[in-house]
Amino acid sequence: MNTQVGRIYSSIKRGAALACMMLILPFTSLAVTDFDHAYTQYDALLKDAVHYSPNKKQTRVDYQQLVIKQPTMSAVQSRFSSVTQAQFDGWSEAQQLSFLINAYNFFTLQLIVDNWSDFKLGKVDSIRDLGSLFSSPWKLNFFNMLGKKRNLDDIEHEMIRKGFKEPRIHAALVCAAVSCPPLRNDAFVADDLDEQLDSQMRLFLADNSRNEIITQGQSGKVYLSSIFKWYQEDFEKGDGGFDSLYEVLTYYIDALVQGDNDQQAQRNVIKQDDFPIMFKDYDWRLNDVANF
């Protein structure tokens, strides 16, 4: 009789345990799969810390503000780091690319915040100073993402450039330098990604400190950001409809001449299709508000 009671008791325990698991699993599943593709917290951080220049063509970051908001930074980092590879694989291409661009830009901000005391003390002036003789700052494995310890080069070169045929990402990824494209004050989101990438290209090319056309009578030269030199091959593969930098400049001619006094002369230079392209020196100073 005692044996029978014991079996009944064990059966009840197993049933109760199973019932508890059935109740818990939906909430566990929700916690694993529910990701905020609007990037609400990250978006709020950007709106607080990213400031536009008077001409709206450049931005700088108030890193001191991000230091003050370190608890929110930590929460955002946790959200990026908690995404699993399986979860990521189940997203649409636009969701994946938005996530990777946002992650790259956020972890770049985090790298600067983590070393902010050294910047304030004048020990370092640029993100490049955060590396070593044996490793660049873009190869520092300082964050977890998709289940592995990662670095910034992993995101840009291994995940984005190899996984997506989208040259416009070079106007969206921001490496914390003055000559970088302007960091948006909002997050990239899947529903608006194409429009956001296009506006980034236009904004980047419209800034004469980064890209400009110099006319010389009926001819002229184009001076582009070194980004177009470093990643020229990405604009020559046919991706996005571009087979050359000349095609990029033709497509975005309105942005290139925006606000300039000799717009028609500049347009005539681009129409010639054989103008020389030069590349500007890169300003690696930190894109902090102090360097506006």
Backbone torsions as a table, in degrees:
resi	resn	phi	psi	omega
1	MET	NA	-41.1	179.1
2	ASN	-64.1	-38.0	178.8
3	THR	-63.1	-42.0	-179.7
4	GLN	-64.9	-41.0	178.8
5	VAL	-63.3	-40.8	179.8
6	GLY	-62.5	-40.7	179.5
7	ARG	-65.4	-42.0	178.6
8	ILE	-62.1	-42.8	-179.4
9	TYR	-63.4	-42.3	178.9
10	SER	-64.1	-39.3	179.2
11	SER	-63.7	-40.6	179.0
12	ILE	-64.7	-40.7	179.9
13	LYS	-63.0	-43.0	179.5
14	ARG	-64.0	-40.1	179.1
15	GLY	-64.1	-42.2	179.6
16	ALA	-65.3	-40.8	179.6
17	ALA	-63.5	-42.0	179.4
18	LEU	-63.8	-40.4	178.9
19	ALA	-62.8	-41.3	178.2
20	CYS	-62.7	-41.7	179.5
21	MET	-62.8	-39.7	179.9
22	MET	-64.3	-32.5	178.0
23	LEU	-75.2	-36.8	-175.3
24	ILE	-77.9	-38.4	-173.5
25	LEU	-54.3	-43.8	179.5
26	PRO	-59.2	-39.7	-179.4
27	PHE	-70.4	-37.7	177.2
28	THR	-63.8	-43.8	179.9
29	SER	-61.6	-40.9	179.3
30	LEU	-61.9	-42.7	-177.8
31	ALA	-64.0	-33.9	-177.0
32	VAL	-79.5	-40.1	-170.5
33	THR	-97.4	-19.9	-176.1
34	ASP	-81.2	108.2	179.3
35	PHE	-121.7	138.1	-177.9
36	ASP	-81.0	94.4	-179.1
37	HIS	-75.0	-2.3	172.6
38	ALA	-89.1	-10.9	177.9
39	TYR	53.0	49.8	-171.4
40	THR	-56.9	-49.8	-178.5
41	GLN	-67.5	-43.8	180.0
42	TYR	-64.2	-42.1	179.0
43	ASP	-59.6	-42.1	179.1
44	ALA	-64.2	-38.4	176.7
45	LEU	-60.7	-45.1	-179.5
46	LEU	-62.7	-42.2	-179.5
47	LYS	-64.4	-31.6	178.4
48	ASP	-77.0	-36.7	-167.7
49	ALA	-105.3	-19.3	-176.8
50	VAL	-97.7	127.2	-176.6
51	HIS	-123.4	138.7	179.6
52	TYR	-89.8	150.3	174.1
53	SER	-71.4	164.7	178.9
54	PRO	-55.2	-34.7	179.6
55	ASN	-86.8	2.3	175.4
56	LYS	65.1	17.2	-178.7
57	LYS	-104.1	-9.5	178.8
58	GLN	-132.6	157.8	172.0
59	THR	-134.1	157.2	173.2
60	ARG	-135.2	161.6	-175.5
61	VAL	-111.9	133.4	173.3
62	ASP	-87.3	86.7	-175.8
63	TYR	-66.6	-30.4	177.5
64	GLN	-61.6	-36.1	176.9
65	GLN	-64.0	-39.0	178.7
66	LEU	-68.4	-34.6	176.6
67	VAL	-62.7	-42.8	178.7
68	ILE	-62.3	-34.3	-177.8
69	LYS	-95.1	31.1	-177.8
70	GLN	-55.8	-37.9	176.9
71	PRO	-59.1	-39.6	177.7
72	THR	-70.3	-38.5	175.7
73	MET	-57.2	-43.5	-179.7
74	SER	-64.2	-38.7	179.4
75	ALA	-66.4	-41.6	178.6
76	VAL	-65.6	-42.2	178.1
77	GLN	-59.3	-41.2	179.0
78	SER	-61.1	-38.9	179.7
79	ARG	-65.8	-43.3	177.7
80	PHE	-64.9	-40.8	-174.3
81	SER	-76.4	-20.3	-176.0
82	SER	-82.1	-12.1	-179.7
83	VAL	-70.3	129.4	179.6
84	THR	-90.5	163.3	178.4
85	GLN	-63.0	-40.1	-180.0
86	ALA	-64.1	-40.3	178.4
87	GLN	-63.8	-46.7	179.2
88	PHE	-59.3	-44.2	-178.5
89	ASP	-61.8	-24.1	-179.4
90	GLY	-84.6	-4.4	-179.4
91	TRP	-84.6	163.6	173.3
92	SER	-70.8	164.4	179.9
93	GLU	-61.0	-40.2	179.7
94	ALA	-66.3	-37.3	177.2
95	GLN	-66.9	-40.9	179.1
96	GLN	-63.5	-47.4	-177.6
97	LEU	-67.6	-39.3	176.1
98	SER	-59.7	-44.4	179.7
99	PHE	-60.5	-45.9	-176.5
100	LEU	-68.0	-40.6	177.2
101	ILE	-63.8	-47.0	178.9
102	ASN	-61.7	-41.0	-179.6
103	ALA	-64.1	-44.5	178.9
104	TYR	-58.7	-49.6	-177.8
105	ASN	-66.5	-39.5	179.8
106	PHE	-66.1	-47.4	-177.1
107	PHE	-68.7	-25.0	171.6
108	THR	-65.7	-45.8	175.8
109	LEU	-59.3	-42.1	-179.0
110	GLN	-63.2	-38.3	179.1
111	LEU	-62.1	-41.4	178.5
112	ILE	-67.8	-44.3	179.3
113	VAL	-61.2	-41.2	179.5
114	ASP	-61.9	-25.6	-178.0
115	ASN	-114.3	20.3	-172.9
116	TRP	-62.0	-35.5	-179.9
117	SER	-61.3	-36.3	178.5
118	ASP	-68.5	-36.3	176.0
119	PHE	-65.7	-43.6	-178.1
120	LYS	-66.0	-33.2	-179.8
121	LEU	-83.7	-3.2	179.0
122	GLY	79.4	12.1	179.1
123	LYS	-73.1	-28.6	177.2
124	VAL	-135.7	150.8	-179.9
125	ASP	-120.0	-16.4	-171.6
126	SER	-144.1	157.5	175.8
127	ILE	-59.3	-29.0	-179.7
128	ARG	-65.2	-24.3	179.5
129	ASP	-73.3	-9.9	-178.1
130	LEU	-85.3	-5.3	176.5
131	GLY	-85.7	-162.7	179.2
132	SER	-141.1	-178.1	177.9
133	LEU	-63.3	-24.7	-173.4
134	PHE	-109.7	-7.3	-177.0
135	SER	-153.5	134.9	176.3
136	SER	-78.9	161.5	178.4
137	PRO	-62.4	-23.5	-179.2
138	TRP	-79.6	-5.1	177.4
139	LYS	-111.8	9.2	177.1
140	LEU	-75.9	122.8	177.9
141	ASN	-84.7	86.5	-173.5
142	PHE	-117.4	6.0	178.5
143	PHE	-146.6	159.4	176.4
144	ASN	-103.0	137.8	176.6
145	MET	-157.7	135.3	-179.1
146	LEU	53.6	40.2	172.1
147	GLY	82.1	6.6	-178.8
148	LYS	-138.1	158.7	170.9
149	LYS	-73.1	130.2	-173.0
150	ARG	-129.5	168.6	170.7
151	ASN	-130.8	172.1	-176.0
152	LEU	-65.8	-35.1	176.9
153	ASP	-63.4	-32.9	176.6
154	ASP	-56.9	-46.4	-177.0
155	ILE	-67.1	-50.5	-174.4
156	GLU	-69.6	-53.4	-169.7
157	HIS	-88.8	-41.2	-176.4
158	GLU	-83.5	-37.5	-175.6
159	MET	-94.9	-51.2	-173.9
160	ILE	-80.8	-55.9	-173.9
161	ARG	-67.0	-33.1	179.2
162	LYS	-84.0	-27.7	-173.0
163	GLY	-96.5	-15.1	-174.2
164	PHE	-135.8	136.8	178.6
165	LYS	-93.2	73.1	-172.7
166	GLU	-143.1	90.1	-178.3
167	PRO	-66.4	-20.7	-178.0
168	ARG	-67.0	-10.0	178.6
169	ILE	-62.5	-20.8	-179.0
170	HIS	-72.7	-10.3	171.9
171	ALA	-99.4	1.8	-177.1
172	ALA	-114.2	-30.6	179.2
173	LEU	-81.2	128.1	-172.7
174	VAL	-121.5	120.2	-172.8
175	CYS	-99.4	24.2	172.9
176	ALA	69.4	27.3	176.8
177	ALA	-118.1	155.6	-178.8
178	VAL	-58.9	-38.2	-177.3
179	SER	-82.9	-2.9	176.4
180	CYS	-65.8	160.8	170.6
181	PRO	-56.7	156.2	179.5
182	PRO	-67.0	132.8	175.0
183	LEU	-72.6	127.7	178.5
184	ARG	-65.6	154.5	174.9
185	ASN	-97.6	22.3	171.2
186	ASP	-145.0	160.6	-177.4
187	ALA	-79.7	153.5	171.7
188	PHE	-76.9	134.3	-179.6
189	VAL	-131.0	148.0	-171.8
190	ALA	-57.2	-43.6	-175.6
191	ASP	-64.8	-26.8	-177.1
192	ASP	-113.6	10.6	-169.3
193	LEU	-60.1	-46.2	-178.1
194	ASP	-60.4	-45.0	179.3
195	GLU	-65.2	-39.6	-179.8
196	GLN	-66.5	-42.3	178.8
197	LEU	-64.8	-38.8	179.8
198	ASP	-67.8	-41.0	179.3
199	SER	-67.2	-32.4	176.7
200	GLN	-65.7	-42.0	177.3
201	MET	-61.7	-43.3	-178.6
202	ARG	-66.6	-42.2	-179.4
203	LEU	-65.6	-42.9	-179.8
204	PHE	-62.9	-45.8	-177.1
205	LEU	-74.2	-22.9	-178.7
206	ALA	-76.3	-15.4	-177.1
207	ASP	-86.8	109.9	-176.7
208	ASN	-65.5	-18.4	176.7
209	SER	-72.5	-15.8	-179.9
210	ARG	-111.9	-39.3	-177.5
211	ASN	-144.5	129.7	-179.2
212	GLU	-157.0	159.1	176.2
213	ILE	-108.1	126.9	176.7
214	ILE	-107.6	116.2	-178.4
215	THR	-88.9	146.8	177.9
216	GLN	-139.8	85.7	-174.4
217	GLY	67.2	-122.5	179.0
218	GLN	-87.2	-5.5	-178.7
219	SER	-118.8	-169.6	179.7
220	GLY	173.7	179.3	178.4
221	LYS	-130.6	156.0	175.1
222	VAL	-116.1	128.5	177.4
223	TYR	-108.4	115.7	-176.5
224	LEU	-110.7	160.6	173.0
225	SER	-59.8	147.0	177.2
226	SER	-60.5	-17.2	176.5
227	ILE	-57.3	-38.3	179.8
228	PHE	-72.4	-20.1	174.0
229	LYS	-79.6	-47.1	-177.2
230	TRP	-64.7	-34.3	-174.8
231	TYR	-119.3	28.4	-177.4
232	GLN	-55.9	-38.8	-178.1
233	GLU	-60.1	-29.6	-179.9
234	ASP	-69.9	-19.3	178.5
235	PHE	-99.5	10.4	-176.8
236	GLU	-123.3	10.7	-175.7
237	LYS	-97.5	-1.5	-175.5
238	GLY	89.4	-6.9	179.5
239	ASP	-68.7	134.7	-177.8
240	GLY	71.1	10.5	-179.7
241	GLY	84.9	9.5	-178.0
242	PHE	-106.2	127.6	175.5
243	ASP	-110.8	-5.7	-179.2
244	SER	-163.3	163.9	175.3
245	LEU	-64.4	-30.2	178.1
246	TYR	-60.7	-39.5	179.3
247	GLU	-69.4	-36.2	177.2
248	VAL	-61.1	-47.2	-177.0
249	LEU	-68.1	-35.7	176.9
250	THR	-64.4	-43.4	-178.2
251	TYR	-65.9	-37.7	-175.7
252	TYR	-104.7	29.0	-177.0
253	ILE	-59.3	-37.1	-179.5
254	ASP	-60.3	-38.0	178.9
255	ALA	-71.3	-40.4	-178.0
256	LEU	-60.9	-36.9	-175.9
257	VAL	-96.8	0.1	-175.4
258	GLN	-55.6	124.5	176.2
259	GLY	78.8	-1.4	-178.6
260	ASP	-85.6	156.8	-175.9
261	ASN	-82.2	-28.8	-176.1
262	ASP	-111.6	53.2	-172.8
263	GLN	-61.8	-41.8	-178.0
264	GLN	-66.3	-40.0	177.6
265	ALA	-63.6	-38.4	178.4
266	GLN	-66.6	-41.8	177.6
267	ARG	-61.4	-37.7	179.4
268	ASN	-64.5	-35.8	177.3
269	VAL	-62.5	-46.6	-177.9
270	ILE	-65.4	-34.3	-179.6
271	LYS	-65.6	-23.3	-176.6
272	GLN	-69.0	-25.6	173.8
273	ASP	67.7	1.6	179.3
274	ASP	-133.2	24.4	-178.8
275	PHE	-74.2	149.5	177.7
276	PRO	-73.1	142.1	176.5
277	ILE	-112.4	123.1	177.2
278	MET	-111.3	165.6	-178.5
279	PHE	-126.1	135.6	-176.1
280	LYS	-79.8	153.7	172.2
281	ASP	-65.6	151.1	-176.3
282	TYR	-99.4	129.7	178.2
283	ASP	-91.4	106.9	-174.5
284	TRP	-90.1	4.9	176.0
285	ARG	-58.9	152.4	-177.6
286	LEU	-61.9	138.7	178.1
287	ASN	-80.4	50.7	178.3
288	ASP	-87.5	157.5	179.8
289	VAL	-59.1	-25.1	178.8
290	ALA	-66.9	-18.9	-177.5
291	ASN	-106.7	29.3	175.5
292	PHE	-69.1	NA	NA
